């Protein structure tokens, strides 16, 4: 029998093995990560500082910004380190921990987007009862429920993956550790792991997607019942930012977990989209498409510059 316990680390191949391309990628992703930090921290600051944004919609947006910071910080720092390193190794325990947090934060974001879709439905269908229905207690409960459900789901998958044995092949054809990339390296029977991961992904991500679609069917039905064109336009504009975020997230993340060829170039690009690029784009989407956020940023910057004079 082989001593599988000797395998203590994996090698992350990353996006390229060419040193010149790696240097370019380092600069590119460092700038993306920097903009991600700046954009999401700015969103957190603006929502906290401006009393006009102290309502359920922006409470959820603040949670989304915090999630994007977490999700990006799970993968990007290690990817940047490997782009400058020759070894490109990661300990098995660290790899499993990274896979856990990638799954947990991604799952939380899926739940949160479903919650935000419901929030938009209530705001458009029952504007007079919005504050009463979306109470502070309900909003906090739904956020904690999103975190709890995703972390339990991730924990079940990781606990099953911890007991796997790994063969001599230590090479991960990826820039980060994800469960679907780890299973092919195992000498153990991973059929149960694959089945559990597929069921978790379908139920968690597809389930929340169905909830979002259902909310938007009701939203569209309500908007079409509005007689004035300006009223319909105003109602739809309140959803445009969230709808863009949903497309960015599900357009890549959902497909990545359902691809049968884990480790392929397409799977890596999709993973790169939802774990690196989308967290940078979300603050831009909400700051450019949302008039209230733009107005709040203007007030904050004017107040800051006035204090300097």
Protein Blocks (a to p, Z undefined) as FASTA:
>chain_A
ZZfklpmbdcdebjbfcfklmmmmmmmmmmmmmmmmmmmmmmmmmmmmpmklmcfklmmm
mmmmmmmmmmmmmmmmmmmmmmmpmnlpacfklmmmmmmmmmmmmmmmmmmmmmmmmmmm
mmmmmmmlmmmmmgfklmmmmmmmmmmmmmmmmmmmmmmmmmpccdfblcdcbfbdcfkl
mmmmpcbdfklmmmmmmmmmmmmmmmmmmmmmmmmmmmmmmmmmpmblklmmmmmmmmmm
mmmmmmmmmmmmmmmmmpmbghiaklmmmmmmmmmmmmmmmmmmmmmmmmklmmmmmmmm
mmmmmmmZZ
